[in-house]
């Protein structure tokens, strides 16, 4: 698995946007994420949340309470910065900075490991986050983007 570039990730985020989003959409995508995690033998927590409330949450066998904490921290980062946590982590690594130094975000409340992805409506912007936590950073990210690519029309 090769690491994507920041340009590739920007194109990915531009492509993986919704025209509309409903509770049924959250349920369908959430279940697809769970099935994808199980197929990859991933012990993960999965959340789809709007800014003000969760719409879907589950774990797979082997996930523990720490995965829920990572979900919360990754979601907070996506909502604060409007981009994926993988992008944030790559920018921080390139600059040799921390979340606190660059963005003023407390590490106890935010994380820059991959797996947090913006839930973005084309006409509105970021309305929430789709988050996976439990596998290595890039694998968490790819699970989300693979499911979104399969779900969203080209």
C-alpha positions, 0 to 999 in steps of 0.5 A: 500500500503506497502512501498518497500525496496531499494532491491525491488526497485533495482530489479524493475529498473533492470527489467523495461528496454527497448531494444529500444525506439521510439516516438511511444513507448513514445506515447503508454506509455504516453497514458497508464500513462494518462489512469492509472492516470484517473482510479486512479482519479489522478490529475497529470502531465506526461512527458516522456523525453530524456536527450535533449528533451521532447517526451510526456507531458500531464496533467489530470483534476485538475493538476496545474502549480506546477505539471510541476515544480515538473516534471522538478525537478524529471526529473533532479534528475533521469538524475543526479543520474540515479535512481528513485526519490523514491530510492533517497528519501528513501536513503536520509530519511534513512541517514537523509540528503538532496539532497544538503548535500548528492549529491550537488543538489540544491533543487530548481532544483531537487526533491526526491519525488517518480514519476521520473523513469529512461528511461533505454536502456539495451545496453546503460543505462539511456537515459531519464526519465518517470515522474509523479507528482500530487499524493502521492510519492509512488502512482506516482512511482507505476503508472509509474512502473505498466504501464511499467510492463504491457508494457514490455515483461517479 
